[in-house]
Amino acid sequence: MLKQINVTVWNEQDVNQAAYPEGIHTAIAKFLNDSGKFHIVRTATLSQPDHGLQKDVLDDTDVLIWWAHCYHHMVSDEIVARVQQRVLDGMGLIVLHSGHAAKVFSRLIGTRTDKLRWREIGERERVWTIEPNHPIAAGIPEYIDIPETELYGECFQIPPPDELIFISWYQGGDVFRSGCTFKRGFGKIFFFSPGHESFLIYDMPEIQRVIINAAEWACPISYPVPQTGHSPEPLEKI
Ligand code: ZN
């Protein structure tokens, strides 16, 4: 039987996010629910107690999706440490767009992930699929054209990703590693840059498909907790 996947979509705001009057987390949760692929889809926001990420919520979350922009500094270090620990233990993490500067992402990646080029003039973006046989790219065409976007450009200060699934080209001439995977501990992490709050990028079926695929990919499988520490009894007779 396939594992039932529980997803939590986190956002720093509750409502009134430019093009998303009910908040970006609500829009993402809706298309995840509509896909029929997930068992429970919760949302959590910054204003809730523990930012909505109480221990029991995280323990019951297979994949956490993180959207944030202006209030990274308001996320408590205690919650960041809690999320980091769950990822190291195997929870999947999908970091979207301006979440690149979130403490949970930089803590796990270990570099200054807030450093990149950006501008907001509504230029065109072409997201090239460069790993078409990867599960995150399933059903995605050779490229996705986004008519208006916020530019994120190199040099993005991340370490070389484990896998580079998408590279974006922009009308203004920049390029960006727009879809990257990382592994930290037992957790799988995917960063995907499209999705600014002023443009309805999360309404695009191809973008929704990437996020749905990523949530399925990042879900941990069932595995025995590995033994660590002092191990005085060898398996073989010495
Ligand atoms: Zn943005």
Boltz pocket constraint, residues with backbone or C-beta under 6 A from the ligand:
constraints:
  - pocket:
      binder: B
      contacts: [[A, 69], [A, 97], [A, 98], [A, 150], [A, 195], [A, 196], [A, 197]]
      max_distance: 6.0
